[in-house]
Every structure is written in structure tokens, then in C-alpha cells.
Amino acid sequence: MGVGKATGCDMSVVFNQVRTGVFLDSVVLMRISRELADLEGIEEAALMIGTPSNLAILERAGLLSELGRQAGGGDLVLAVRARDAATAEVAATEAERALERPSRTRSQAETWQPRTLRSACSVMTDANFALVSVPGDFAAAEARKALRLGLHVMIFSDNVPLEEEVALKREAAEAGLLVMGPDCGTVIIGGVPLAFANQVSRGDIGLIGASGTGIQEVSSLITRLGGGVSHALGVGGRDLSDAVGGSSTFAALKLLNNDPGTRHVVLISKPPSTAVAKSILTEVAASDKTFSICFIGAAPLSVPSNATLLRTLKAAAEHAVGTSINAVAKEWGDGSVLPGAGRSRIVGLFCGGTLAAEAQVVFIDEAVSVASNAPIPGVSQLVAASHHVLVDLGDDSYTRGRPHPMIDPTVREGELVRALGDPTVAVVLLDVVIGHGAHVNPASAIARVLCKASPDRPVVIASVTGTKRDPQDRDAQASILRDAGVLMALTNADAARLALTCLSLID
């Protein structure tokens, strides 16, 4: 273990510590980072494996000392910016305690743990699935080991080169195996949620998604509609590109088509390659299942008779179950919730990229011009002069050196404060994504910001993606937001429509 002395930086100090041969899941590291950032006197904190890409993130964030720059791919880097050296040392002590926490909670009976994938398979002889969550530079090698042991693979890791993804999926196809990912954030296998997933009801609806939050929204809505999910298979955001060719989507289709417990399949993606989409739909036509197809923002496609093309995640869930969600009519009362005079803009601040895309679809369908940092076809690229904006805060430009906003609500807090204080903003639109892996209480973080806002702030509208059985409890989260003065919608699509309705009521 190496410790770097704190160095001055704009009246603060930057402190690095390097631990050799330490690896923890990225979600665990992000949670510890958030715990450290909450300490008094800590301005920023990050725990990352010392891969070149991670070191670059820390460098851009101004969190690297000379010691940190020397870290390698097998090292764990602690980087903090603090008000003084003593505070930085406190953070280092707390980080050490947090890193030791898993070993202290292990059962005394656990005298042996497999050190390799092969040794694990020798003990779990019936295993057919591996989850890979290592730095992106090493993920392909570990996934390849799993494939050669005859295992389906979920690759949670991001920053895996495209050429490695293509090679892995080609090898998997030859072996009749499924690669989920890279950067696959949501999977549900036989009712077991993995990574960022919700506690949903079991049933006969299968999901295939090149979108984590898309799977979360649809699976949660299916549960709330009285349906259930057999399996939800993430394929990675690049799978339906021309380069990858839908390899994992084809494999997932085959698995669900052969699953007697799956009656209906929902396909979810942001705009796919047109050529790949047509190939997928040819495969759909040959299936004896029925399908809901939700390629958000894609150009109209001709679909086979056993499939229906839907514009939104909400519509896809409704079609899959055969039941509609009735949007809640807002009681406007004395009009005090209406935007004040002179306010004319909608600002959407989203944790989920696909939820931001779905909101864009709603704006397009209502013929309202909007801009985004992650635009779908028909939406403008975000610039300083943009009027209505829908921002994906999970984009790399917002998360460099920081956890994803689903884990760390502070990623959104600064943007929310700015939007609430902008006299031109009429409505602020939010998504709240809960479930396994997400922040323990994202609604309270929003409520704290709203409590400090001016009484004449913009109207705030939100929906909660999740179920009552999630650790955070969807109903409890909605109640916290409602008590803070947030107008609640039943779905993300309904929230976007409510924002437009609210704007139309301004005199």
C-alpha cells in the first residue's frame, strides 16, 4: 500500500492512496465513494481500479497526485479532495474500514473460496452462468474464460472495446451461448434480479433489452399491471448496431422462444440499426410467441403479424399485459402549482438514458421542439441556447470521476438547484429509479433540495421506476416526493405528458 502526501489545490488538498492487489465490484466502490463524499470537509472522493481509463477520469477531475498516476490495473486508488490534510487522512481511515467490511462479515465457516473461475466451476458443477464485473480492460479476458467453460456470461463492466465485444459474441454464437453486455446493467433470471434490477413478479412475459432502465421501467410496469416476468435479458447498448449485428439479441430470442414458461416477449432498445432491426423482425416472424416491439425513436418499421410496434415503454408494458395504466388526473386547485408568469421552459433531468429518450418521443409526438445531450432522431443536440431540454445525467460527461446518478443523487442535485433557480424554467421533469443497486433513498435527496428552494420555484414533476417490493418501496418514495410538493405521475411517459399539459395552462 502506498500513501501520497496531500498537495494543495485551490485552497483544498488532494490525497491519494494506492492499495495493491485489491479488487471490489464497481458498484461497491461507488457506494464507498459516496460514503466518503458525505464526510464533513470532503469535497470529492473516488475509489477506482487503476486502469488507464479510470486514471484519466481521475486526472480530469483533478483528483490525482503523483502517487496515483503510478497505479496499475491491479491496484485500487483512493482519491479525495478535502479542506485540509487532516480531513483527508480521516477519509483514508474510513475507506480502509469500508474496504475491510466484507471480510469481517464473512462466516467463520467459510474456510475456502475459489480463486479462479475454473475452480468455482469444479465445485458448482451445475452452474451455467457467470457475471463479470471487473475493469473494462480485463473484462473480455474473463468473459472469454467463462465462455470456454460453457457458461452464459453477463458483462456488467463498461469500457470494453467494440472489437472485443464483437469477438466475444462471435465465439458465444458458435458455442450456442449468450453474452449479455458489455455494460449490461440489468438482468433478471428466473426471478433473481442482477445489478440494477427491480423486484418484479414472476410470470410469462420475457424481456430482451439493449437498455437497462428500459428493462426496469417495463418490468416494473408489468408487475404493477398484474403481469409477471419470466426472464429479462440485457444485451448491451451496442448490440443492435451495425458493428455487432444483434448477435446477443438473436441468442436471447432463441432462448426465450425455447422457454415454455415464456408466452410473450418485449423487445426494448433505443434506435437500432435499420438493417439489424429488419433482421431481428425476420426472426420474430418465425417465432410462435407474440411480441411487443419498442425501438424508442426509431423510424417506422414493418412488423410481422405476431408483433406490435409501440412508441413508448409504457405502451409496450400495457400491450404485453393487455391492460392499460390510467394516468392520474391532477387536481390543480387554486392554481398555485402552475408555473409563474414569464416562465416558459421545461428542463428534464434524467438518471435513465432510455427514460430520457422516451420523454423525447412524447415531445416529438406532441410536436414540441426539444434538445438533448443524447438526442434520438428528430431531436436537436443540446446547446447553450436550447429552450426545452431533456438531459441524460448518466452520460459520461456528467459521471467522469463520480458514481452514476442512480447510485449518487448528488450528480443531479447541482443541476436541480440550477434549474429551480432559473426564472425562465416553468417545469422540472425528473425520473426516480429504484431497485437493487440504486441509492437507498433517492426521493429524500430530491426533497432536501426542494425544501431549500424558493416558494415561487418551477413546478416539479416526477415518476418512480420500481415496485413496492423493491428495497426502497416505490409507494414510500412517491409519498416522500408528494409531501415535498412534487406532482407525481404513474409512468415516465405520463410525467412527460403532464409537463407539457402544465406548460399549456400558463396564461
C-alpha positions in Angstrom: 0.0 0.0 0.0 1.3 3.4 -0.9 0.2 6.8 0.5 0.7 10.0 -1.3 1.1 13.3 0.6 -1.7 15.8 0.2 -1.0 18.5 -2.2 -2.5 22.0 -2.4 -5.3 22.6 -5.0 -7.4 25.8 -4.9 -7.4 26.1 -1.1 -8.1 22.4 -0.8 -5.8 19.3 -0.7 -5.7 16.2 -2.9 -4.8 13.0 -1.3 -4.2 9.6 -2.9 -3.7 6.2 -1.5 -2.8 3.1 -3.6 -3.6 -0.4 -2.5 -2.1 -3.3 -4.4 -3.9 -6.5 -5.2 -7.3 -5.2 -4.0 -10.4 -5.6 -6.2 -14.1 -5.0 -5.4 -17.1 -4.8 -7.6 -17.6 -1.3 -9.2 -21.0 -0.8 -7.5 -19.4 -1.4 -4.1 -16.6 1.0 -4.9 -19.1 3.7 -6.0 -21.1 3.2 -2.7 -18.0 3.6 -0.6 -17.0 6.7 -2.7 -20.4 8.2 -1.9 -20.0 7.4 1.9 -16.6 9.2 1.8 -18.0 12.2 -0.1 -20.7 12.6 2.6 -18.0 13.1 5.3 -17.6 16.6 6.7 -14.9 18.5 4.8 -14.7 16.2 1.9 -15.4 17.9 -1.4 -14.9 14.9 -3.8 -14.0 11.2 -3.3 -13.5 8.3 -5.6 -12.4 4.7 -5.3 -11.3 3.2 -8.6 -9.2 0.4 -10.1 -6.1 1.9 -11.6 -6.8 1.2 -15.2 -5.7 3.8 -17.8 -9.3 4.9 -18.5 -10.1 5.3 -14.7 -6.8 7.2 -14.1 -7.8 9.5 -17.0 -11.2 10.2 -15.3 -9.5 11.0 -12.0 -7.0 13.2 -13.8 -9.7 15.2 -15.5 -11.5 15.6 -12.1 -8.3 17.0 -10.6 -8.1 14.1 -8.1 -4.7 12.5 -8.9 -1.4 13.0 -7.2 1.9 11.7 -8.5 1.4 8.5 -6.5 -2.0 7.9 -8.1 -0.5 8.4 -11.5 1.8 5.4 -10.9 -1.1 3.0 -10.1 -1.5 0.0 -12.4 -4.5 -2.1 -13.5 -4.2 -4.4 -10.4 -4.2 -1.5 -7.9 -7.0 0.2 -6.1 -6.8 4.0 -6.0 -8.4 6.2 -3.3 -8.6 9.8 -4.3 -10.1 12.6 -2.2 -10.2 16.3 -2.3 -10.6 17.7 1.2 -10.4 21.1 3.0 -7.2 20.0 4.8 -4.7 17.2 5.2 -6.2 16.0 8.5 -9.7 15.6 6.9 -8.1 13.7 4.0 -6.5 11.3 6.5 -9.9 10.7 8.2 -11.4 9.8 4.8 -8.5 7.4 4.2 -9.2 5.7 7.6 -12.9 5.4 6.8 -12.1 4.0 3.4 -9.9 1.3 5.0 -12.7 0.4 7.3 -15.2 0.1 4.5 -12.9 -2.0 2.4 -12.4 -4.4 5.3 -16.2 -4.7 5.9 -16.8 -7.6 3.6 -14.1 -9.8 5.2 -15.4 -9.0 8.7 -18.9 -10.1 7.8 -17.9 -13.5 6.3 -19.0 -16.6 8.2 -16.3 -18.3 10.2 -17.2 -21.5 8.4 -16.1 -20.1 5.0 -12.7 -21.6 5.1 -12.2 -21.8 1.4 -13.1 -19.6 -1.5 -12.4 -20.4 -5.2 -9.7 -18.1 -6.6 -10.5 -18.8 -10.2 -13.5 -19.3 -12.4 -12.4 -22.8 -13.2 -12.1 -23.8 -9.6 -15.5 -22.3 -8.9 -17.0 -24.5 -11.7 -15.3 -27.6 -10.3 -17.4 -27.0 -7.1 -20.6 -25.7 -8.7 -20.8 -28.4 -11.4 -24.3 -27.4 -12.4 -23.5 -23.7 -12.9 -24.2 -22.3 -16.4 -23.9 -18.6 -15.9 -21.2 -16.1 -14.9 -21.3 -12.4 -14.0 -18.2 -10.4 -14.9 -17.7 -7.2 -13.1 -14.0 -6.2 -13.4 -12.3 -3.2 -15.0 -13.2 -3.0 -18.7 -9.6 -3.6 -19.7 -9.8 -7.1 -18.2 -13.5 -7.9 -18.7 -13.1 -9.5 -22.2 -10.4 -12.0 -20.9 -12.6 -13.1 -18.0 -15.7 -13.4 -20.2 -13.7 -15.5 -22.7 -12.7 -17.8 -19.9 -16.4 -18.2 -18.9 -17.4 -19.0 -22.5 -14.8 -21.6 -22.8 -16.1 -23.3 -19.6 -19.5 -23.5 -21.3 -21.1 -20.6 -19.3 -23.5 -17.9 -20.4 -22.0 -14.5 -19.5 -23.3 -11.2 -18.1 -20.7 -8.5 -18.5 -21.5 -5.6 -16.1 -18.2 -3.9 -16.9 -18.1 -1.0 -19.3 -15.2 0.4 -21.3 -14.9 -2.9 -23.2 -13.5 -2.2 -26.7 -16.1 -2.7 -29.5 -13.8 -5.2 -31.3 -13.6 -7.3 -28.1 -17.4 -7.3 -27.9 -17.8 -8.4 -31.5 -15.2 -11.2 -31.0 -16.8 -12.4 -27.7 -20.3 -12.5 -29.2 -19.0 -14.4 -32.3 -17.4 -17.0 -30.1 -20.6 -17.2 -28.0 -22.7 -17.7 -31.1 -20.5 -20.6 -32.2 -20.9 -22.2 -28.8 -24.6 -21.6 -28.5 -24.1 -19.3 -25.6 -25.4 -15.9 -24.6 -23.3 -12.8 -23.8 -25.2 -10.1 -22.0 -23.4 -6.8 -22.3 -20.8 -5.3 -22.1 -22.2 -2.5 -20.0 -25.2 -4.7 -19.2 -26.8 -3.1 -16.1 -30.0 -5.1 -15.7 -30.8 -8.8 -15.9 -33.5 -10.9 -14.2 -33.0 -14.7 -14.4 -35.9 -16.8 -13.1 -37.0 -14.1 -10.8 -33.5 -13.3 -9.5 -32.5 -9.6 -10.1 -28.9 -8.9 -11.0 -27.1 -5.5 -10.9 -29.6 -2.6 -11.3 -32.9 -4.5 -11.4 -36.2 -4.4 -9.6 -38.1 -7.0 -7.5 -40.8 -7.9 -10.0 -43.5 -10.6 -10.1 -42.8 -13.9 -11.8 -44.9 -14.6 -14.9 -44.9 -15.5 -18.6 -43.5 -12.3 -20.2 -39.9 -12.3 -21.3 -37.9 -9.1 -21.9 -34.9 -8.5 -24.2 -33.3 -5.1 -23.9 -30.4 -3.1 -25.1 -31.3 -0.7 -22.3 -31.0 -1.2 -18.5 -33.5 1.5 -17.4 -35.8 0.5 -20.3 -36.0 -3.1 -18.8 -36.5 -1.6 -15.4 -39.4 0.6 -16.4 -41.2 -2.1 -18.5 -40.7 -4.9 -16.0 -41.9 -2.7 -13.1 -44.9 -1.6 -15.1 -45.7 -5.2 -16.0 -45.7 -6.1 -12.3 -47.9 -3.1 -11.4 -50.4 -4.1 -14.1 -50.8 -7.5 -12.6 -48.5 -9.4 -15.0 -45.2 -11.1 -14.4 -41.7 -11.6 -15.9 -40.1 -14.9 -16.8 -36.7 -13.6 -17.7 -35.3 -10.2 -18.6 -32.1 -10.4 -20.7 -30.0 -7.3 -21.2 -27.8 -7.5 -24.3 -25.7 -4.3 -24.1 -26.4 -0.9 -25.6 -24.3 -1.6 -28.8 -25.8 -5.0 -29.6 -28.2 -3.6 -32.3 -25.6 -1.6 -34.0 -24.3 -2.5 -37.5 -20.9 -3.4 -36.0 -22.3 -6.0 -33.5 -25.3 -7.1 -35.7 -27.7 -8.0 -32.9 -25.7 -11.1 -32.0 -26.9 -11.3 -28.4 -30.4 -10.3 -29.3 -30.7 -13.3 -31.7 -29.3 -15.6 -29.0 -31.8 -14.2 -26.4 -34.7 -14.7 -28.9 -33.7 -18.3 -29.3 -33.5 -18.9 -25.6 -36.9 -17.3 -24.9 -38.5 -18.9 -27.9 -37.5 -22.3 -26.5 -38.7 -21.4 -23.0 -42.1 -23.0 -22.2 -42.6 -20.5 -19.4 -42.5 -17.5 -21.8 -45.7 -16.6 -23.7 -44.9 -13.1 -24.8 -41.6 -11.2 -25.5 -40.9 -7.5 -25.2 -38.0 -6.1 -27.3 -36.6 -2.8 -26.0 -33.9 -0.6 -27.5 -33.1 3.0 -28.4 -32.9 3.4 -32.2 -31.3 0.3 -33.7 -29.6 0.0 -37.0 -32.3 -0.3 -39.6 -30.7 -3.3 -41.2 -30.2 -5.1 -37.9 -33.8 -4.3 -36.8 -35.1 -5.8 -40.1 -33.1 -9.0 -39.4 -34.4 -9.2 -35.9 -38.0 -8.8 -37.1 -37.5 -11.6 -39.6 -36.5 -13.8 -36.6 -39.5 -12.6 -34.7 -41.8 -13.6 -37.6 -40.6 -17.2 -37.4 -41.4 -17.4 -33.6 -44.5 -18.9 -32.2 -44.5 -16.2 -29.4 -46.2 -12.8 -29.6 -44.1 -9.7 -29.3 -44.2 -6.1 -28.2 -41.5 -4.1 -30.1 -40.3 -0.8 -28.6 -37.4 0.7 -30.6 -37.6 4.1 -29.0 -37.2 6.9 -31.5 -36.7 4.5 -34.5 -38.2 5.2 -37.9 -41.4 3.3 -38.6 -40.8 -0.4 -39.4 -43.0 -3.1 -41.0 -43.5 -5.8 -38.3 -44.9 -9.3 -38.7 -48.4 -10.3 -37.7 -47.3 -11.7 -34.3 -45.7 -8.4 -33.3 -46.9 -4.9 -32.5 -44.7 -1.7 -32.7 -45.1 0.6 -29.7 -43.8 4.2 -29.3 -43.2 4.2 -25.5 -42.1 1.9 -22.7 -45.5 2.5 -21.1 -47.3 1.3 -24.2 -45.0 -1.8 -24.5 -45.8 -2.8 -20.9 -49.6 -2.2 -21.5 -49.6 -4.3 -24.7 -47.6 -7.1 -23.1 -50.1 -7.4 -20.2 -53.3 -6.4 -22.1 -54.2 -3.8 -19.5 -53.9 0.0 -19.5 -52.5 2.2 -16.9 -54.9 5.1 -16.2 -52.9 8.3 -15.8 -53.8 10.2 -12.6 -55.6 13.5 -13.3 -54.0 16.3 -11.4 -56.3 18.5 -9.2 -54.9 21.9 -9.9 -56.8 23.5 -7.0 -56.3 27.3 -6.8 -53.7 27.2 -9.4 -50.8 27.7 -7.0 -49.0 24.8 -8.6 -49.0 26.4 -12.0 -45.8 28.0 -13.3 -45.4 31.7 -12.7 -45.7 34.3 -15.3 -42.7 34.6 -17.6 -41.6 31.0 -17.2 -41.7 29.0 -20.4 -39.1 26.2 -20.4 -39.2 22.5 -19.5 -35.9 21.1 -18.1 -35.8 17.3 -17.7 -33.0 15.8 -15.5 -32.9 12.1 -16.0 -30.9 9.3 -14.4 -32.0 6.8 -17.1 -30.9 7.3 -20.6 -33.8 5.4 -22.1 -36.2 7.2 -19.9 -34.8 10.5 -21.3 -35.3 9.0 -24.8 -38.9 8.0 -24.0 -39.6 11.6 -22.9 -38.2 12.8 -26.2 -40.7 10.6 -28.0 -43.5 12.2 -26.1 -42.3 15.7 -27.0 -42.0 14.7 -30.7 -45.5 13.2 -30.7 -46.9 16.4 -29.3 -44.9 18.4 -31.9 -42.9 20.2 -29.3 -39.2 21.0 -30.2 -36.7 19.8 -27.6 -32.9 19.3 -27.3 -30.9 16.7 -25.5 -27.3 15.7 -24.9 -28.4 12.2 -26.0 -30.8 13.1 -28.8 -32.9 10.5 -30.7 -33.8 11.1 -34.4 -35.9 14.3 -34.6 -34.4 15.9 -31.5 -31.8 18.6 -31.6 -28.3 18.4 -30.0 -28.2 20.3 -26.7 -26.5 23.7 -26.9 -26.5 26.7 -24.5 -29.4 28.4 -26.2 -31.7 25.4 -26.2 -35.2 26.1 -25.0 -36.8 22.8 -23.7 -34.1 20.3 -22.7 -34.1 16.7 -21.6 -30.7 15.7 -20.2 -29.3 12.3 -19.6 -27.2 12.7 -16.5 -25.9 9.2 -16.8 -23.8 10.3 -19.8 -20.1 10.1 -19.4 -19.8 13.9 -19.5 -21.6 14.1 -16.2 -20.2 11.0 -14.4 -16.4 11.4 -15.0 -14.9 10.8 -11.6 -18.3 10.3 -10.0 -20.7 7.5 -9.5 -23.8 7.1 -11.7 -26.8 9.3 -10.6 -28.8 6.1 -9.8 -26.2 5.5 -7.1 -25.2 9.0 -6.1 -28.1 11.6 -6.2 -25.6 14.5 -5.8 -24.8 14.1 -9.5 -28.3 15.5 -10.2 -28.5 17.8 -7.2 -26.4 20.6 -8.6 -28.3 20.6 -11.9 -31.6 20.6 -10.0 -30.6 23.6 -7.9 -29.7 25.5 -11.1 -33.0 24.6 -12.8 -35.0 25.6 -9.7 -33.3 28.9 -9.6 -33.7 29.7 -13.3 -36.5 32.3 -13.7 -37.2 31.0 -17.3 -37.9 27.4 -16.2 -41.6 26.5 -15.8 -41.3 22.8 -15.2 -38.6 20.5 -14.0 -39.1 16.9 -15.0 -37.4 14.0 -13.1 -37.2 10.3 -13.1 -36.5 8.4 -9.9 -35.1 4.9 -10.5 -35.1 2.5 -7.5 -34.3 -1.2 -7.1 -31.3 -3.3 -6.3 -28.1 -1.4 -6.8 -29.7 2.0 -6.7 -29.4 4.6 -3.9 -31.2 3.7 -0.7 -33.5 6.8 -0.7 -33.2 9.0 -3.9 -36.6 10.7 -3.1 -35.2 12.2 0.1 -32.3 13.7 -1.7 -34.7 15.5 -4.1 -36.9 16.5 -1.2 -33.9 18.1 0.6 -33.2 20.3 -2.4 -36.8 21.3 -2.8 -37.1 22.3 0.8 -34.4 24.9 0.2 -35.9 26.2 -3.0 -37.8 29.5 -3.3 -41.6 29.3 -2.9 -42.0 30.5 -6.4 -39.9 27.7 -7.9 -40.8 25.9 -11.1 -43.3 23.0 -10.9 -41.6 19.7 -10.3 -43.0 16.6 -11.9 -41.6 13.0 -11.4 -42.3 9.3 -11.7 -40.8 6.4 -9.8 -39.5 3.4 -11.8 -39.7 0.4 -9.5 -42.1 -1.7 -7.4 -43.5 -1.8 -3.9 -41.3 -4.8 -3.2 -38.0 -3.0 -4.0 -35.8 -2.2 -1.0 -36.8 1.5 -1.3 -40.5 0.8 -1.8 -42.0 2.6 -4.8 -45.0 3.8 -2.8 -42.8 5.2 0.0 -40.6 7.1 -2.5 -43.7 8.6 -4.2 -45.1 9.7 -0.8 -41.8 11.5 0.1 -41.8 13.3 -3.2 -45.5 14.2 -3.0 -45.0 15.6 0.5 -42.2 17.7 -0.9 -44.6 19.3 -3.4 -43.8 17.1 -6.4 -46.5 16.3 -8.9 -46.4 12.5 -9.3 -47.2 10.6 -12.5 -47.7 6.8 -12.7 -45.1 6.4 -15.5 -42.2 8.2 -17.1 -44.2 8.8 -20.3 -47.1 10.2 -18.2 -44.7 12.5 -16.4 -43.5 13.9 -19.8 -47.1 14.5 -20.9 -48.1 16.1 -17.6 -45.1 18.5 -18.0 -46.5 19.6 -21.4 -50.0 19.9 -20.1 -48.8 22.0 -17.2 -47.0 24.3 -19.6 -50.1 24.7 -21.8 -52.0 26.1 -18.8 -49.9 29.1 -18.4 -51.8 32.3 -19.3 
